[in-house]
Amino acid sequence: MATRKTPTGEPPPGPRPDLAELLQRLEAAIPEPRCELDHTDPWTLLVATILSAQSTDRTVNAVTPLLFEKWPTPAALASAARGEVEQVVHRTGFFRNKAKAIQGASLAIHTEHGGEVPRDMETLLKLPGVARKTANVVLGVAFGIPSGIVVDTHVMRVSRRLALSAAKTAEKVEQDLCAAFPQQQWIALGHRLLLLGRYLCVAKGPDCPN
């Protein structure tokens, strides 16, 4: 008998697994989860995360050394010529919007926050180019603040395959994951699910059970 498929072509999620066992398995498989965006401080992480939208961490990591060499502070990047910034970040895609966003965020950090990246979700979300995913990355990685769980396309796919969430939006998937797991696990869990989806439970030809 053929397996019933969803409109996306994937089997529907099965029963939810034992969450404690799942955490143990993820911890064993990925004992030291980490953000793969190269950065030296909260601001460089913020910029790199904005650039990573619809791009790969590898591409962003190839672009940011020159970006931060030319403009090493929020004030410097904010005052740079837009065309020059666009040229440097061109490889990451959507380069006009991204250049505008990283310059706008850098300007706000310089003029409104004393050169420091804000440490709370509400303020971060007011920065140009920053949505919940970016804010969760910065708060979790740079400051160790479990504000939520980072959800991207990889995490959405893995969450569905593990029957953790059948939601179709990143916001709802994040809500489901946060409700299922203790807050002290949120930062590491987000990275583990992302890395699992990036390298093993990929969209096509996954090396994992459906």
C-alpha positions as CSV (number, residue, x, y, z in Angstrom):
1,M,0.0,0.0,0.0
2,A,1.4,3.4,-1.0
3,T,2.2,5.9,1.7
4,R,-0.1,8.9,1.7
5,K,1.6,12.1,0.7
6,T,1.0,15.7,1.6
7,P,0.7,18.4,-1.0
8,T,4.5,19.0,-0.5
9,G,5.2,15.4,-1.4
10,E,6.3,14.4,2.1
11,P,4.5,11.8,4.2
12,P,2.4,13.3,6.9
13,P,4.0,13.5,10.4
14,G,3.5,10.4,12.5
15,P,2.9,10.3,16.3
16,R,5.0,12.7,18.4
17,P,8.2,11.0,19.6
18,D,9.3,10.9,23.3
19,L,10.7,14.4,23.7
20,A,13.3,13.5,26.4
21,E,14.6,10.6,24.2
22,L,14.7,12.9,21.2
23,L,16.8,15.5,23.1
24,Q,19.2,12.8,24.1
25,R,19.6,11.5,20.6
26,L,20.1,15.0,19.2
27,E,22.7,15.8,22.0
28,A,24.5,12.6,21.1
29,A,24.5,13.3,17.4
30,I,25.4,16.9,17.7
31,P,27.2,17.4,21.0
32,E,28.5,20.9,20.4
33,P,26.0,22.8,18.3
34,R,27.2,26.1,17.0
35,C,26.2,29.0,14.7
36,E,28.2,28.6,11.5
37,L,28.2,32.3,10.7
38,D,31.7,33.7,11.3
39,H,31.6,36.7,13.7
40,T,33.6,38.5,16.3
41,D,30.9,40.3,18.3
42,P,27.1,40.9,18.4
43,W,27.2,43.5,15.7
44,T,29.1,41.4,13.2
45,L,26.8,38.5,14.0
46,L,23.8,40.7,13.4
47,V,25.1,41.8,10.0
48,A,26.0,38.3,9.0
49,T,22.6,37.0,10.0
50,I,20.8,39.6,7.9
51,L,23.0,38.7,4.9
52,S,22.3,35.0,5.4
53,A,18.6,35.3,4.3
54,Q,18.1,33.4,1.1
55,S,21.8,32.7,1.1
56,T,24.2,30.1,2.6
57,D,26.5,30.6,5.6
58,R,29.4,29.7,3.4
59,T,28.7,32.5,1.0
60,V,28.2,35.0,3.8
61,N,31.4,33.9,5.4
62,A,33.2,34.6,2.1
63,V,31.8,38.1,2.0
64,T,32.0,39.4,5.6
65,P,35.8,39.5,6.0
66,L,36.1,42.2,3.3
67,L,32.9,43.9,4.5
68,F,34.2,44.3,8.1
69,E,37.7,45.1,6.9
70,K,36.4,48.1,4.9
71,W,33.9,49.1,7.6
72,P,34.9,47.8,11.0
73,T,32.3,49.6,13.1
74,P,28.5,50.3,12.9
75,A,29.3,54.0,12.4
76,A,31.7,53.2,9.5
77,L,29.2,50.9,7.8
78,A,26.3,53.3,8.3
79,S,28.2,56.1,6.5
80,A,29.6,54.1,3.6
81,A,28.5,54.7,0.1
82,R,25.5,52.5,-0.6
83,G,26.9,51.4,-4.0
84,E,30.2,50.2,-2.5
85,V,28.3,48.1,0.2
86,E,26.1,46.6,-2.5
87,Q,29.1,45.6,-4.5
88,V,30.7,43.8,-1.5
89,V,27.5,41.9,-0.5
90,H,26.4,41.2,-4.0
91,R,27.1,37.5,-3.8
92,T,24.6,36.9,-1.0
93,G,21.7,37.8,-3.2
94,F,19.0,40.5,-2.8
95,F,22.0,42.7,-2.4
96,R,20.2,46.1,-2.6
97,N,17.8,45.3,0.1
98,K,20.5,43.7,2.3
99,A,22.8,46.6,1.9
100,K,20.0,49.0,2.9
101,A,19.1,46.8,5.9
102,I,22.6,46.3,7.3
103,Q,23.4,50.0,6.9
104,G,20.0,51.0,8.5
105,A,20.6,48.6,11.4
106,S,24.1,49.9,11.9
107,L,23.0,53.5,11.8
108,A,20.3,52.8,14.5
109,I,22.9,50.9,16.6
110,H,25.3,53.9,16.3
111,T,22.9,56.7,16.8
112,E,20.2,55.2,19.1
113,H,22.1,52.5,21.1
114,G,25.5,53.9,21.7
115,G,27.2,51.5,19.3
116,E,25.9,48.4,21.2
117,V,23.5,45.8,19.8
118,P,20.3,45.7,21.9
119,R,19.8,42.7,24.2
120,D,16.0,42.4,24.0
121,M,13.6,41.1,21.4
122,E,11.4,44.1,21.2
123,T,14.2,46.6,20.5
124,L,16.0,44.3,18.1
125,L,12.8,43.9,16.0
126,K,12.7,47.6,15.5
127,L,16.1,47.5,13.6
128,P,15.9,47.5,9.8
129,G,16.2,44.0,8.4
130,V,15.6,42.2,11.7
131,A,12.8,39.7,12.2
132,R,12.4,37.0,14.9
133,K,14.8,34.6,13.3
134,T,17.6,37.1,13.2
135,A,16.8,38.4,16.7
136,N,16.8,34.9,18.1
137,V,20.2,34.1,16.6
138,V,21.7,37.3,18.0
139,L,20.2,36.9,21.5
140,G,21.0,33.3,21.7
141,V,24.5,33.2,20.2
142,A,25.9,36.6,21.2
143,F,24.2,37.0,24.6
144,G,23.1,33.5,25.7
145,I,19.5,34.7,26.1
146,P,16.9,32.0,25.2
147,S,14.3,34.4,23.7
148,G,12.9,31.7,21.4
149,I,14.0,29.0,18.9
150,V,15.6,29.9,15.6
151,V,13.4,28.6,12.8
152,D,14.4,28.6,9.2
153,T,13.4,26.3,6.3
154,H,15.7,23.5,7.7
155,V,14.1,23.7,11.1
156,M,10.6,23.8,9.6
157,R,11.3,20.7,7.5
158,V,12.9,18.7,10.4
159,S,10.1,19.7,12.8
160,R,7.6,18.3,10.4
161,R,9.5,15.1,9.8
162,L,9.9,14.6,13.6
163,A,6.2,15.3,14.2
164,L,7.1,18.3,16.4
165,S,5.0,20.7,14.3
166,A,2.8,20.6,11.3
167,A,2.5,24.4,11.1
168,K,3.3,26.1,7.8
169,T,4.7,29.3,9.2
170,A,8.0,29.9,11.0
171,E,6.2,31.8,13.8
172,K,3.8,28.9,14.5
173,V,6.6,26.3,14.3
174,E,8.6,28.3,16.8
175,Q,5.5,28.5,19.1
176,D,5.1,24.7,18.9
177,L,8.7,24.0,19.6
178,C,8.9,26.5,22.5
179,A,5.8,24.9,24.1
180,A,7.3,21.4,23.7
181,F,10.7,21.9,25.2
182,P,12.1,23.6,28.3
183,Q,13.5,27.1,27.8
184,Q,17.0,26.2,28.8
185,Q,17.1,23.9,25.8
186,W,15.9,26.5,23.2
187,I,19.3,27.8,22.0
188,A,21.0,24.5,21.6
189,L,17.9,22.8,20.2
190,G,17.5,25.4,17.5
191,H,21.1,24.9,16.3
192,R,20.8,21.1,16.5
193,L,17.6,21.0,14.4
194,L,19.1,23.5,11.9
195,L,22.3,21.5,11.5
196,L,20.3,18.3,11.2
197,G,18.3,19.7,8.4
198,R,21.3,21.3,6.7
199,Y,23.5,18.3,6.6
200,L,21.4,15.1,7.1
201,C,17.6,15.6,6.9
202,V,17.9,17.6,3.7
203,A,15.0,18.5,1.4
204,K,15.9,16.1,-1.4
205,G,17.4,12.7,-0.9
206,P,17.5,12.9,2.9
207,D,19.8,10.5,4.8
208,C,17.2,10.1,7.5
209,P,13.9,8.2,7.9
210,N,10.8,10.0,6.9
